[in-house]
Amino acid sequence: MHFPASVDAPVRNDQAPWNKFNNKAYVAQNYLDLLPADAEILSKVGGYFSRHCSRHSENRSAGAGSPVLGIDMGAGGNLYPALAMLPWCGRITLFERAPENVEYLRKQCGQVDENWDAFWKVLGDEEGYRDLGSKWRVKFRDVARVKQGNLFKMGRRNWLGFRRAAGKYQIGTMFFVAESISTSLVEFQQAVDSFMSVLAPDAPFAAAFMEGSRGYDVGDEHFPACDVDQERVEKALAPYARELEMARLSDADHLVRPGHTGMILACGVRRSGK
């Protein structure tokens, strides 16, 4: 079944067949080989985190370099956002809803598949990553943990009025999630809100988005997406972010499947007070 990408009649997140998400097909299509688009995004994110985290570690008068808590919101079958955070984390939460993706991630936490070597190689020369070298697999096994759940519930308030996991994580990523779980622009904003709500003030983050997506097929199932552009992404993030850096990738090498017009990458720092 194909969903109409219509704002007037949105397909909500809870209507999509997440229990039928075919992880094997998804990983085979996207991550068995390093695609040029992912290599460029990963290089940009790795450079950003390396500069930010190294600079701030040097500026701390005490506890310089102390491990932090990281989260990859909606990890799916993609390990490279977590790899981008790896040097600085004492714990990384791989937060995911779809059962097959959860199973895959748990297996990777025990032993990372060889296809991810090419992704780590992109990061290897940057400060922080260089120090880990070939030991990155050991550290990933030690620090990565999978948590199954619905990202919208992370942003909900409990009976005391506090947001769950509010401000808990000191570094975070969310790649191809907010726009790829619903045709609803309201839910797109809610997904961004949920991600930003779990980040602590001054936490660096990276978020990536498919531009102009009309949905996508995984195996025999179709999944909804909403059409966002750089202006809408920047507007969604701006209340939460300072030092926001935006990049749009739209040439032929950045079109990884039919039905989208490019990719948008946002890197920044979580501001206080929102």
PEMOLIN-V115757 format. One record per pair of residues at least 24 apart in sequence whose ideal C-beta (glycine too) atoms are under 7 Angstrom apart, sorted by the first residue. I is the first residue (numbers start at 0). GAP is how many residues later the second one is. Records with the same first field share a line. If there is no record, write none. Layout:
I = GAP + GAP
//
This chain:
0 = 221
1 = 220
2 = 180 + 212 + 219 + 221
4 = 178 + 209 + 210 + 220 + 221 + 222
5 = 177
6 = 178
9 = 172 + 173 + 174
10 = 171 + 172 + 213
11 = 170 + 172 + 175
12 = 139 + 168 + 169 + 174
15 = 165 + 207 + 208
16 = 204
17 = 79 + 80
18 = 80
19 = 201
20 = 77 + 79 + 80 + 197 + 200
21 = 78 + 196 + 197 + 199
22 = 54 + 77 + 78 + 81
24 = 193 + 194
25 = 51 + 192
26 = 50 + 77
29 = 226
30 = 46 + 47 + 84
31 = 83
33 = 84 + 85
34 = 221
35 = 217
36 = 212 + 216 + 217 + 219 + 226
37 = 42
38 = 83
39 = 209
40 = 167 + 222 + 224
41 = 38 + 42 + 77 + 80 + 81
42 = 79
43 = 203 + 221
44 = 39 + 161 + 222
45 = 38 + 76 + 77 + 80 + 83
46 = 79
47 = 158 + 219
48 = 35 + 36 + 155
49 = 76 + 77 + 78 + 79
51 = 152
52 = 35 + 75 + 151
53 = 73 + 74
67 = 102 + 103
68 = 99 + 100 + 101
69 = 99 + 101 + 102
70 = 24 + 98 + 101 + 127
71 = 101
72 = 78 + 99 + 101 + 104 + 122
73 = 77 + 100 + 103
74 = 30
75 = 25
76 = 24 + 27
77 = 97
78 = 29 + 33 + 37
79 = 39
80 = 92 + 94
81 = 62
82 = 36 + 37 + 40
83 = 39 + 89 + 122
84 = 86 + 88
85 = 46 + 50 + 53 + 54
86 = 41 + 42 + 44 + 45
87 = 40 + 83
88 = 54 + 82
89 = 53
90 = 52 + 54
91 = 51 + 52
92 = 52 + 54
93 = 50 + 51 + 52
94 = 52 + 54 + 56
95 = 50 + 52
96 = 51 + 52 + 53
101 = 44 + 46
104 = 41
105 = 40
108 = 32 + 35 + 36 + 37
109 = 31
111 = 25 + 28
150 = 40 + 43
151 = 38 + 42
153 = 40 + 44
154 = 35 + 38 + 39 + 42
162 = 34
164 = 33
165 = 31 + 32
166 = 32 + 33 + 34
167 = 30 + 32
168 = 29 + 30 + 31 + 34
169 = 30 + 33
170 = 32 + 33 + 34
171 = 27 + 31 + 33
172 = 32 + 33 + 34
173 = 33
174 = 33
175 = 32 + 33 + 34
177 = 31
178 = 30 + 31 + 34 + 46 + 47 + 49
179 = 30 + 33 + 45
181 = 42 + 44
182 = 41 + 42 + 43
183 = 42
184 = 41
187 = 38 + 40
188 = 47
191 = 44 + 45
195 = 44 + 74
198 = 71
199 = 70
200 = 69 + 70 + 71
201 = 67 + 68
202 = 66 + 67
203 = 65
204 = 63 + 65
205 = 61
206 = 59
207 = 55 + 56 + 57
208 = 24 + 54 + 55
209 = 50 + 53
210 = 39 + 49 + 50 + 51 + 52 + 53
211 = 48 + 49 + 50
212 = 46 + 47
213 = 45
214 = 44
215 = 41 + 43
229 = 34
232 = 31 + 33
236 = 29 + 31
238 = 35
239 = 30 + 31 + 34
240 = 27 + 28 + 29 + 30
241 = 26 + 27 + 29
242 = 25 + 26
243 = 24
//
